[in-house]
Amino acid sequence: MERPLSKEKHRRIITFNLVIVTLSKNDPLGLLRTYQSLASSLDSVTWLIVYPGSSDPSHSFIITLLKRHPEIVTLEDSGTGIYPAMNLAISRLSDEKWVWFLNGGDVMAHKEVLSSVRDQIKTSRTRWFYGKHSVATSKFSYTGNPKVMTSFSIHKQLYARNYVSHQATIMKVDLLKDLDCFNENFEIAADWDLLVRASKLETPEYLNLHIATFYLGGHSSQFRAKGNCELFKLRQVHLSRNFVNRSYSFLWYLTRSIRNSSVLLLEKYSPRFLHLMRKIRWEYFG
């Protein structure tokens, strides 16, 4: 069941041009968590849910949401991947809108976030800005609030040092279209690539605010390895390819691979110890 933005049956006053896009696939509990975070704010923003349609386990829950909140907009996608779904959503939005990708399971950090985001949109001198994010797991909930660089650095971003997450980033739609949206050749790191390309076009503003919490899933070792490979490739594209950078990038890849193998073992045999390590210095155990 698709409910396009252009055919909303219930007109309402939108206080600012923000569209929160949520991708949901095979995760009704994650979508419920996101809904609970947004429920009290649905009268002031547009919430667009992108999901595979009636074949998805979330379908019946989404039907219930639409009955309760006629203002919610839905969009069916093929379910072929997160970045094609994001690009599909972007293609349906008008240029003057601002978009925030808060996917199924992700939540707003607190209820006052939208008020600060609205003020930032009104005064922003660039077409994108970002804030702080925190990380959680479904088993242990909150795991930490990593540092975020206050001045965007491509080098730090691509080496995952105080990095900016897409869950805590808000962009204007015309900027996303100028960037040709997400590069679908990447399965894992297209959001990292997009943020780097956006920084080359426009310097973002930093909003000193805890914006979002996203949940770590049970990623397979192949998923983690794929992400490491794609970040390695991105550094070849976006950073100088001199000897120092190449050497450091290789060492980073090697240590990251060892770290990820350790995380998989800890997840299986000592999840509480892993939780403690994440609270101490989470970025090494994400």
Secondary structure, 3 states (H helix, E strand, C coil): CCECHHHCCCCCCCCCCEEEEEECCCCHHHHHHHHHHHHHHCCCCEEEEEECCCCCCCHHHHHHHHHHCCCCEEEECCCCCHHHHHHHHHHCCCCCCEEEECCCCCEECCCCHHHHHHHHHHHCCCCEEEEEEEEEECCCEEEECCCCCCCCCHHHHHCCCCCCCHHHEEEEHHHHHHCCCCCCCCCCCHHHHHHHHHHHHCCCEEEEEEEEEEEECCCCHHHHHHHHHHHHHHHHHHCCCCHHHHHHHHHHHHHHHHHHHHHHHHHHHCHHHHHHHHHHHHHHCC
